[in-house]
């Protein structure tokens, strides 16, 4: 059975396991990778939303009069 891992970190984690237990833990490592990727995507989406809201509610910055 081939590993479906995509990220270097999780591939290395899988490869670091002893050969005799790799298949036993493959599903757990794949699940951890999916969770990691989902959290990363959620973080990116929240960051983009925060930036969009900041641009939406920002006031124009221009020269201001002292009077």
C-alpha positions in Angstrom: 0.0 0.0 0.0 1.4 3.4 -1.0 1.3 6.4 1.3 -0.9 9.2 0.2 1.0 11.8 2.3 1.6 15.1 0.6 3.7 17.3 3.0 7.4 16.7 3.6 6.8 16.9 7.4 4.3 14.0 7.5 6.2 12.0 4.9 9.3 12.2 7.2 7.2 11.3 10.2 5.9 8.2 8.4 9.4 7.3 7.3 10.8 7.7 10.8 8.6 4.9 12.1 10.0 1.4 12.2 9.1 -0.6 9.0 7.1 -3.1 11.1 4.6 -0.5 12.4 4.2 1.9 9.5 1.1 0.4 8.0 -0.5 0.3 11.5 -0.2 4.0 11.9 -0.5 5.2 8.3 -4.2 6.1 8.8 -3.5 8.1 11.9 -0.7 10.0 10.2 -2.9 10.7 7.2 -5.6 12.0 9.5 -3.2 14.2 11.3 -1.9 15.6 8.0 -5.5 16.4 6.9 -6.2 18.1 10.2 -3.0 20.1 9.8 -3.8 21.2 6.3 -7.4 22.1 7.3 -6.1 24.2 10.2 -3.6 25.9 7.8 -6.4 26.7 5.3 -8.7 28.0 8.0 -5.9 30.2 9.3 -5.2 31.6 5.8 -9.0 32.2 5.3 -9.3 34.1 8.6 -6.2 36.2 7.8 -7.7 37.1 4.4 -11.0 38.0 5.9 -9.4 40.1 8.5 -7.5 42.0 5.8 -10.7 42.5 3.8 -12.5 43.8 6.8 -9.7 46.2 7.6 -9.7 47.5 4.1 -13.5 47.8 4.1 -13.6 49.9 7.3 -10.4 51.8 6.9 -10.6 55.6 6.5 -8.7 57.3 3.7 -5.4 58.6 4.9 -4.5 61.9 3.5 -3.1 65.2 4.6 -5.0 66.5 7.6 -5.4 70.1 8.5 -4.2 71.3 11.9 -7.4 73.5 12.1 
